Amino acid sequence: MGNPFEDLAERQISNPMKARMRAAEKRKRKALEERDILYRQWQKWHAEKRAELLTGLHGAKVQELADLLERMTLEDADELIYMVERQRWIEHDEDTKFGVLELISHAIIYLRENEGLPPFDDALPGEDLTAFQIIREIIRGY
């Protein structure tokens, strides 16, 4: 025996309305499936870009940075800033700089979320810059 209110609602909804409701549900499922496909494609593209960065012309430098990012803790911000300054990313092309910033950003977000912190915590005007903001300025050359 079902819910009497749901049974009553089922009897009172007209067939054309039921058809529209089924069509809306079908569109919703299709949109979710398309979103999932796009997300998997984006993940694949992202993995390919990371692989290109690690095996490309500057692969050794990127690997050194990736190694630090993998073992880094929230207290290692100064070490990360020093490495970015030492590696002189400002001298590289925009795609490489973007890839490096993306690696760093993802690592910092992962660390912050694992510590129960919000993923982003940029400084407000007048406050000291965060490690990521400092690194972004170094890489961009500001």
C-alpha positions as CSV (number, residue, x, y, z in Angstrom):
1,M,0.0,0.0,0.0
2,G,1.4,3.3,-1.1
3,N,1.2,6.8,0.3
4,P,-2.5,7.9,-0.1
5,F,-1.4,11.5,-0.9
6,E,0.8,10.4,-3.7
7,D,-2.0,8.1,-5.0
8,L,-4.4,11.0,-5.0
9,A,-1.9,13.3,-6.8
10,E,-1.3,10.6,-9.4
11,R,-5.0,10.3,-10.1
12,Q,-5.5,14.1,-10.4
13,I,-2.6,14.9,-12.7
14,S,-3.7,14.9,-16.3
15,N,-2.0,12.8,-18.9
16,P,-0.6,15.8,-20.8
17,M,0.9,17.1,-17.6
18,K,2.4,13.7,-16.9
19,A,3.9,13.6,-20.4
20,R,5.5,17.1,-19.8
21,M,6.8,15.9,-16.4
22,R,8.4,12.8,-18.0
23,A,9.9,14.9,-20.8
24,A,11.4,17.3,-18.3
25,E,12.9,14.4,-16.3
26,K,14.3,13.0,-19.5
27,R,15.9,16.4,-20.4
28,K,17.4,16.6,-16.9
29,R,18.9,13.1,-17.2
30,K,20.4,14.0,-20.6
31,A,21.8,17.3,-19.3
32,L,23.5,15.4,-16.4
33,E,24.9,12.8,-18.8
34,E,26.3,15.5,-21.0
35,R,27.8,17.3,-18.1
36,D,29.5,14.1,-16.9
37,I,30.9,13.5,-20.4
38,L,32.3,17.0,-20.6
39,Y,33.8,16.7,-17.1
40,R,35.6,13.5,-18.1
41,Q,36.8,15.1,-21.3
42,W,38.1,18.1,-19.3
43,Q,39.9,15.7,-16.8
44,K,41.5,13.9,-19.7
45,W,42.6,17.2,-21.3
46,H,44.0,18.4,-18.0
47,A,45.9,15.1,-17.5
48,E,47.4,15.5,-21.0
49,K,48.5,19.1,-20.3
50,R,50.1,18.0,-17.1
51,A,51.9,15.2,-18.8
52,E,53.1,17.6,-21.6
53,L,54.4,19.9,-18.9
54,L,56.3,17.1,-17.1
55,T,57.8,15.7,-20.3
56,G,58.3,18.9,-22.2
57,L,61.2,21.2,-22.6
58,H,61.2,22.3,-19.0
59,G,60.2,18.8,-17.6
60,A,63.0,18.6,-15.1
61,K,62.2,21.9,-13.5
62,V,58.5,21.0,-13.5
63,Q,59.2,17.6,-11.9
64,E,61.3,19.3,-9.2
65,L,58.4,21.6,-8.4
66,A,55.9,18.7,-8.5
67,D,58.0,16.7,-6.1
68,L,58.0,19.7,-3.6
69,L,54.2,20.1,-4.1
70,E,53.6,16.4,-3.3
71,R,55.5,16.5,0.0
72,M,54.6,20.1,0.9
73,T,52.7,21.1,4.0
74,L,51.0,24.4,4.8
75,E,54.1,25.5,6.6
76,D,56.3,25.1,3.5
77,A,55.1,28.3,1.8
78,D,58.5,30.0,2.0
79,E,60.2,27.0,0.5
80,L,57.7,27.0,-2.4
81,I,58.2,30.7,-3.0
82,Y,62.0,30.3,-2.9
83,M,61.8,27.5,-5.5
84,V,59.6,29.5,-7.8
85,E,62.0,32.5,-7.6
86,R,65.0,30.2,-8.2
87,Q,63.4,28.4,-11.2
88,R,62.8,31.8,-13.0
89,W,59.4,30.9,-14.5
90,I,59.0,34.5,-15.6
91,E,61.3,33.7,-18.5
92,H,59.1,31.1,-20.0
93,D,56.1,31.1,-22.4
94,E,52.6,31.9,-21.2
95,D,51.4,28.3,-21.6
96,T,54.2,27.0,-19.4
97,K,53.6,29.7,-16.8
98,F,49.9,29.0,-16.7
99,G,50.6,25.2,-16.3
100,V,52.9,25.9,-13.4
101,L,50.5,28.2,-11.7
102,E,47.8,25.6,-12.2
103,L,49.9,22.9,-10.6
104,I,50.7,25.1,-7.6
105,S,47.1,26.3,-7.3
106,H,45.7,22.7,-7.2
107,A,48.3,21.7,-4.6
108,I,47.5,24.6,-2.3
109,I,43.8,24.0,-2.6
110,Y,44.2,20.3,-1.9
111,L,46.4,21.1,1.2
112,R,43.9,23.7,2.5
113,E,40.9,21.4,2.1
114,N,42.6,18.5,3.8
115,E,43.2,20.9,6.8
116,G,39.6,21.8,6.9
117,L,40.2,25.3,5.5
118,P,38.4,27.0,2.6
119,P,40.1,26.3,-0.7
120,F,40.9,30.0,-1.3
121,D,42.0,32.7,1.2
122,D,43.3,35.6,-0.9
123,A,44.4,38.7,1.0
124,L,42.2,41.7,1.1
125,P,43.6,45.1,0.2
126,G,46.0,46.3,2.9
127,E,46.7,42.7,4.1
128,D,49.9,40.7,3.5
129,L,49.7,38.7,0.3
130,T,49.2,34.9,0.5
131,A,51.8,32.5,-0.8
132,F,49.9,31.9,-4.0
133,Q,49.5,35.6,-4.6
134,I,53.2,36.1,-4.2
135,I,54.0,33.2,-6.5
136,R,51.5,34.5,-9.1
137,E,53.2,37.9,-9.1
138,I,56.7,36.3,-9.4
139,I,55.6,34.1,-12.3
140,R,53.8,37.0,-14.1
141,G,56.6,39.4,-13.4
142,Y,54.8,42.1,-11.5
